[in-house]
Amino acid sequence: AAIIKEIVPRLVGDMKLEALAQGKIYANWESELDNHINWFNPMYAVTNPKLSSSTWDPYKRGVKKSYTPGLKGTMPPDIALHPWEHDGECWCAARQLNRRRNPHGAHLAVMLAEPVVPTHLVLEHILPGATTDPGSRPKLVEVYAEIADDDVRQNVRYFSHKFFPADERSSWDAERVDLPDAYVKIGETTYEGAEHHGGVHIYRLSDELVALRAETDSVVVRAVTNYGAEKHTCFYRLRLFGHRLGKD
């Protein structure tokens, strides 16, 4: 409780500077982040199909688990961790109903090689004018982390409840989004992908996650909404940067 009371006022002040900080990151994002480990690099990470959405199957040809040339949207989830070049080189998740039969967004779960405290999430998508499927771009995006330590998870859950209150589109309640109880919402952002950023959206998570020691080796990126597609949401590439407690 004492930790949270100390963090909350400072976080409010930090949020006022977020626009300036994001502007600086966008302007120099490659130099700012290229000197840090991308923990979603396939050398350090693997997708978790048990917690990820099903792959969208637009042709109903049973291609959910393998890539078939010429069938857009059938690439496997791991493609979202790799660089891309052309339209369609992405993973498209089918929008489904959860256990309570409520619509929920597209989940991509990623297991990391070692625990880190997430600091930046980078989302890439092809520019809307360069694709026949602009509506599949993610819009409201949430980040969930599996927090193993009970005490740390309790503090992070309070932080989440305070700054990401539930509404009809989103929730910090893991049960509501079909995730195990150990997962806590640690971030929320709206993908904008402005043209002058080349479709790259950088989300800086709260610095207070480091103070809370919110390290994790399992992260779920959830697109709650998109820009108009009714049955699917696509991820071209996701990158995650983080702080290793006691190492960085």
Disulfide bonds with the S-S distance in Angstrom:
Cys92-Cys234 2.06
